[in-house]
Amino acid sequence: MRSLEYHSNCKYTTGMRYYVSMDNEKTRSTHAIRDLMNRDFVLGFFTFFAYMFAFFTLVPTLPIYLVRLGSSMKEIGILVGIFSISSLASRLFAGKALSRYSEKTVMLSAALLFAVTFFACIVLRPFWPFLAVRLFQGVAYACLDTAVFALIVKVTKPSYLGRALGYLTLAPGLATVMAPSFGMFFVNRFGFTNLFLFCIGVSLCALLFSSLLKGPKMAKPDTGVPTGSTFFLERKIIVPATSALFYYFTSGAVMAFFSLYAIQCGIKNPGYFFSACALMAVAGRALGGKILDSWKKENVILVFTATSMVAMVMLSFSKTLPMFIFVGLLWGVGVAFILPASIAYAFDYAGLSGGTAVGTFRALTDLGFAVGPMVMGLIVPRAGYQVMFLCLGLISLINLAYFQFYVRRKYHARPTV
């Protein structure tokens, strides 16, 4: 009887421990969501989404609009591409502005400027006036993007930062999926003038959301230049951010040349690859956010850089739509996790998370995205697309080695205070 009693008590105790642990896990999960989904995070997310939605409506519609206005192919290329150059050049200025002004102020200014540029699209005509419009749109994008990331870093607990950045980057992912097709539908139904008016309204929504932000208290600006910083550049973050530059080098080349390769292979709609990638990226960030907090950021970066390398090697040997979709899903996994993990790791590595640090990091990712297509564009005519994708796999391998044997070792060799 005592033996039975003992075993019954053991089972009862074990069962109680199981349910207590389950309750604790649920409590921790509830607290995590509550800590993440604070007022400023939600408003920052919707500000970012509204802005990116307005931006991505231009991706398919702007070239068509310029053709109807009589622009040449050369002029269209300049007007489309000048946005990226302006954005890249403005990143460091945006970071410096955040050391003097609050994130809320910078976001308000950027959203207002973006709304004004859409109004200018209605009243101005190419080439030179429209060139100025595109330059200002690049400035607005750089300022708002940098300010949103800086805000989320400040209002999120460090233990949840990876997950928060993963959720934040859902905003451009969702906008990418929804806005281009909506923009084409809207233009076909209502015309370009009404599209620009709609984009003004969406930009004003971003202005409204950002005006409701409380934001962290603005720290007093430093009178001197901190150690490791120049006027616009935060040198401490360059080492970890270079790994992100390598990744975006690869990503930019894939975005630029995959469609041409797929068409060469007889695929009528290369968009399925990008849809598979976007689907996996959105699902990964929405459902796999806990990975970014429970795994070490170093391991996340290494694992998903490796999956990206495998995707590039597979892409060089793929020629059918099912294989392209499979590779797109595999590539999308890396897209989901590498950016938020890299940003969180870079801030931890540098011990900084101010506007200058965010601006420097994002400037390097923009640089990689711009340089990748340029360099690979020299390889394709000489060696072909398959060799180009193998070269991108090699770039990913170099990135793995750089991160494992230089970035990690330098991080762990730092003196502890």
C-alpha positions in Angstrom: 0.0 0.0 0.0 2.8 2.4 0.9 4.5 1.5 -2.4 1.3 2.3 -4.3 0.9 5.5 -2.3 4.5 6.5 -3.1 4.1 5.9 -6.8 0.8 7.8 -6.9 2.5 10.7 -5.2 5.4 10.6 -7.6 2.9 10.6 -10.6 1.0 13.5 -9.0 4.2 15.5 -8.4 5.5 14.8 -11.9 2.1 15.8 -13.3 2.0 19.0 -11.3 5.6 19.9 -12.4 4.6 19.4 -16.0 1.5 21.6 -15.7 3.4 24.3 -13.8 6.2 24.3 -16.4 3.5 24.6 -19.1 1.9 27.5 -17.3 5.3 29.2 -16.9 6.0 28.8 -20.6 2.6 30.3 -21.4 3.2 33.1 -19.0 6.6 33.8 -20.5 5.2 33.8 -24.0 2.4 36.2 -22.9 4.9 38.5 -21.3 7.1 38.4 -24.4 4.2 39.4 -26.7 3.1 42.1 -24.3 6.7 43.5 -24.1 7.0 43.4 -27.9 3.6 44.8 -28.9 3.9 48.0 -27.0 2.3 51.2 -28.3 5.4 52.6 -30.1 6.2 49.2 -31.7 2.7 48.9 -33.2 2.6 52.6 -34.4 6.1 52.2 -35.8 5.1 49.1 -37.7 2.1 50.7 -39.3 4.1 53.8 -40.1 6.6 51.6 -41.9 4.0 49.5 -43.6 2.0 52.6 -44.9 5.2 54.1 -46.2 6.4 50.9 -47.9 3.0 50.3 -49.4 3.0 53.7 -51.1 6.6 53.1 -52.2 6.0 49.7 -53.8 2.9 50.9 -55.8 5.5 52.8 -57.9 7.6 49.7 -58.7 5.5 48.4 -61.6 3.6 51.7 -62.4 6.3 54.4 -62.5 8.1 53.1 -65.7 4.7 52.9 -67.5 3.9 56.4 -66.4 7.2 57.7 -67.7 6.7 56.0 -71.0 3.4 57.6 -71.4 5.0 61.0 -70.7 7.5 60.3 -73.5 10.6 59.5 -71.6 13.3 57.5 -73.3 14.6 54.1 -71.9 17.8 55.8 -70.8 15.8 58.5 -68.9 13.6 55.9 -67.3 16.7 53.9 -66.2 18.2 57.0 -64.6 14.9 58.1 -62.9 14.3 54.6 -61.5 17.9 54.1 -60.4 18.6 57.5 -58.9 16.3 56.6 -56.0 18.8 53.9 -54.8 21.8 56.2 -55.1 20.0 59.0 -53.2 18.9 56.6 -50.5 22.4 55.2 -50.1 24.0 58.7 -49.9 21.3 59.8 -47.4 21.7 56.9 -44.9 24.6 58.4 -43.0 23.0 61.9 -42.9 19.9 60.3 -41.5 21.9 58.5 -38.8 23.6 61.8 -37.9 20.2 63.6 -37.8 19.0 61.0 -35.2 21.8 61.9 -32.9 20.3 65.5 -32.8 16.6 64.9 -33.2 14.1 62.3 -32.0 13.1 59.3 -34.1 9.5 60.7 -34.1 10.7 64.1 -35.6 12.7 62.4 -38.3 9.8 60.0 -39.2 7.3 62.9 -39.3 9.6 64.9 -41.6 10.2 61.9 -43.9 6.5 61.0 -44.2 5.6 64.7 -45.0 8.4 64.9 -47.6 7.2 61.7 -49.2 3.6 63.0 -49.5 4.9 66.2 -51.1 6.9 64.2 -53.7 3.7 62.4 -54.8 1.9 65.7 -55.2 4.9 66.8 -57.3 4.5 63.7 -59.5 1.1 65.1 -60.5 2.2 68.7 -61.4 5.8 68.1 -62.7 6.9 66.4 -65.9 10.2 64.6 -66.7 13.2 64.9 -66.9 15.0 67.3 -64.6 12.0 68.2 -62.3 11.2 64.5 -61.9 14.8 63.7 -61.2 14.6 66.1 -58.2 11.4 64.3 -57.1 13.2 60.9 -57.1 16.2 62.3 -55.2 13.9 63.6 -52.5 12.0 60.2 -52.4 15.3 58.5 -51.8 16.1 60.9 -48.9 12.6 60.3 -47.4 13.1 56.6 -47.6 16.5 56.6 -46.0 15.3 58.9 -43.1 12.1 56.9 -42.4 13.7 53.5 -42.6 16.7 54.4 -40.4 14.4 56.2 -37.9 12.0 53.2 -37.6 14.8 50.7 -37.0 16.4 53.1 -34.4 13.0 53.5 -32.6 12.3 49.8 -32.4 15.8 49.2 -31.0 15.2 51.8 -28.3 11.7 50.7 -27.2 12.4 46.9 -27.2 14.1 45.0 -24.4 17.4 43.5 -25.6 16.3 40.0 -24.9 13.4 40.4 -27.4 15.3 42.5 -30.0 15.8 39.8 -32.6 12.1 38.9 -32.6 11.0 42.5 -32.7 13.2 43.3 -35.7 11.9 40.1 -37.4 8.3 41.3 -36.9 9.2 44.8 -38.0 10.6 43.6 -41.3 7.3 41.9 -42.0 6.1 45.4 -43.0 8.1 45.7 -46.3 7.5 42.0 -46.9 3.7 42.4 -46.8 3.9 45.6 -48.8 6.0 43.8 -51.5 3.3 41.1 -51.8 0.3 43.5 -51.8 1.3 46.9 -53.3 2.6 46.2 -56.8 -0.5 44.3 -58.0 -2.8 46.8 -56.2 -0.9 49.6 -57.9 -1.5 48.1 -61.4 -5.2 47.4 -60.6 -5.6 51.0 -59.4 -3.9 52.5 -62.5 -6.0 50.4 -64.9 -9.2 51.4 -63.1 -8.7 55.0 -62.1 -5.6 56.4 -63.8 -2.2 57.8 -62.6 -3.4 61.0 -61.1 -5.8 59.2 -58.8 -3.0 56.7 -58.0 -0.7 59.6 -56.9 -3.5 61.1 -54.8 -4.0 57.7 -53.2 -0.3 57.5 -52.4 -0.5 61.0 -50.9 -3.3 59.7 -48.6 -1.3 56.6 -47.6 1.8 58.8 -46.9 -0.4 61.0 -44.7 -1.5 57.9 -42.8 2.2 57.3 -42.1 2.4 60.9 -40.9 -0.6 60.3 -38.6 0.8 57.1 -37.1 4.2 58.7 -36.5 2.6 61.7 -34.9 1.0 59.4 -32.3 4.3 58.0 -31.2 5.6 58.7 -27.7 9.1 57.4 -28.2 12.0 57.2 -25.8 13.3 60.4 -24.2 15.8 62.2 -26.4 19.3 61.9 -25.0 21.4 65.1 -24.8 23.5 65.3 -28.0 27.2 64.8 -27.5 29.3 67.9 -27.9 32.3 65.9 -29.0 32.8 63.0 -31.4 32.7 59.7 -29.6 35.6 57.2 -29.9 35.3 55.1 -32.9 32.9 57.5 -34.7 33.4 60.1 -37.4 30.8 62.8 -38.1 28.5 60.5 -40.1 30.1 57.0 -39.7 30.1 54.6 -36.7 33.3 52.6 -37.3 32.6 50.1 -34.5 29.7 48.6 -36.4 31.5 48.2 -39.8 33.1 44.8 -38.9 29.7 42.9 -38.2 27.9 45.0 -40.9 30.3 43.8 -43.6 28.8 40.3 -43.2 25.4 41.8 -44.0 27.0 43.6 -47.0 28.1 40.3 -48.4 24.6 38.8 -48.0 23.0 41.8 -49.7 25.6 41.7 -52.5 24.2 38.2 -53.3 20.6 39.2 -52.8 20.9 42.2 -55.2 22.4 40.0 -57.9 19.6 37.5 -57.6 17.0 40.2 -57.8 18.6 41.6 -60.9 19.4 38.5 -62.9 17.2 35.6 -61.9 14.3 36.6 -64.1 16.5 36.7 -67.2 18.0 33.3 -66.4 14.5 31.8 -65.8 13.3 33.1 -69.2 16.3 31.7 -70.8 15.3 28.3 -69.3 11.9 28.6 -70.8 10.0 29.7 -67.7 7.1 32.1 -68.7 6.5 33.6 -65.2 9.7 34.0 -63.1 7.6 35.7 -60.5 6.8 32.4 -58.9 10.4 32.3 -57.6 10.0 35.6 -55.9 6.5 34.8 -54.6 7.9 31.6 -53.0 10.7 33.6 -51.5 8.3 36.3 -50.1 5.9 33.7 -48.8 8.7 31.9 -46.8 10.1 35.2 -45.6 6.8 36.4 -44.3 6.0 33.0 -42.7 9.5 32.7 -41.2 9.3 36.2 -39.6 5.7 35.7 -38.4 6.0 32.2 -37.0 9.7 31.8 -36.3 10.3 34.9 -34.3 11.1 32.9 -31.2 14.1 31.4 -33.0 15.7 34.9 -33.1 15.5 35.2 -29.3 16.1 31.6 -28.2 19.1 30.9 -30.5 22.4 32.7 -30.3 22.5 35.4 -33.0 25.8 34.0 -34.2 24.3 30.6 -34.8 21.3 32.1 -36.7 23.6 34.1 -39.0 25.9 31.1 -39.7 23.0 28.6 -40.3 21.0 30.8 -42.6 24.1 32.1 -44.5 24.8 28.4 -45.1 21.3 27.8 -46.4 21.7 30.8 -48.7 24.9 29.3 -50.1 23.2 26.0 -50.8 20.4 27.8 -52.5 22.8 29.6 -54.9 24.6 26.3 -55.7 21.2 24.6 -56.4 20.1 27.6 -58.5 23.1 27.2 -60.8 21.9 23.6 -61.6 18.2 24.3 -61.7 16.3 24.7 -65.0 12.6 23.8 -64.2 9.9 25.7 -62.4 9.5 23.2 -59.5 13.2 23.5 -58.8 13.1 27.3 -59.0 10.1 27.3 -56.5 12.0 25.0 -54.1 15.1 27.2 -54.3 12.9 30.2 -53.7 11.5 28.7 -50.6 15.0 27.8 -49.4 16.3 31.3 -50.2 13.3 32.8 -48.4 14.3 31.2 -45.1 17.6 33.1 -45.2 15.7 36.3 -46.1 13.4 35.8 -43.0 16.2 35.5 -40.4 19.5 37.0 -41.6 18.6 40.7 -41.6 17.0 40.9 -38.1 19.7 38.6 -36.6 22.5 40.6 -38.2 21.2 44.0 -37.0 20.7 42.7 -33.4 24.2 41.1 -33.4 25.9 44.1 -34.9 24.5 46.4 -32.1 25.5 43.9 -29.5 29.0 43.6 -31.1 29.5 47.4 -31.2 27.8 48.1 -27.9 25.9 50.9 -29.7 22.3 51.3 -31.1 22.1 55.0 -31.8 21.0 56.6 -35.1 24.5 56.8 -36.4 25.0 53.1 -35.9 21.7 52.3 -37.6 22.5 54.6 -40.5 26.0 53.0 -40.9 24.6 49.5 -40.9 21.8 50.2 -43.4 24.2 52.2 -45.6 26.4 49.1 -45.9 23.5 46.8 -46.8 22.4 49.3 -49.4 25.9 49.4 -50.8 26.0 45.6 -51.1 22.6 45.6 -52.8 23.8 48.1 -55.3 27.3 46.7 -56.0 26.2 43.1 -56.4 24.3 43.5 -59.7 27.1 45.7 -61.1 29.9 43.2 -60.4 27.8 40.2 -61.5 26.8 42.1 -64.6 30.4 41.9 -65.7 30.5 38.1 -65.2 27.3 37.1 -66.9 28.3 38.2 -70.5 31.6 36.3 -70.2 30.7 33.2 -68.3 26.8 32.9 -68.2 24.2 32.8 -65.5 25.1 29.4 -64.0 28.7 30.4 -63.4 27.4 33.7 -61.9 25.2 31.8 -59.4 28.2 29.6 -58.5 30.1 32.8 -57.9 27.4 34.0 -55.6 27.6 30.7 -53.7 31.3 31.4 -53.3 30.6 34.8 -52.0 28.3 33.2 -49.4 31.1 30.8 -48.5 33.5 33.7 -48.0 30.9 35.4 -45.9 30.7 32.2 -43.7 34.5 32.1 -43.3 34.7 35.8 -42.6 32.0 35.7 -39.9 33.2 32.5 -38.3 36.9 33.2 -38.2 37.1 36.9 -38.0 33.9 38.5 -36.6 33.2 35.9 -33.9 36.8 35.6 -32.8 37.1 39.4 -32.6 33.9 39.6 -30.6 34.9 36.9 -28.1 38.4 38.3 -27.8 37.1 41.7 -26.5 38.1 42.6 -23.0 35.2 42.2 -20.5 34.6 45.0 -18.1 
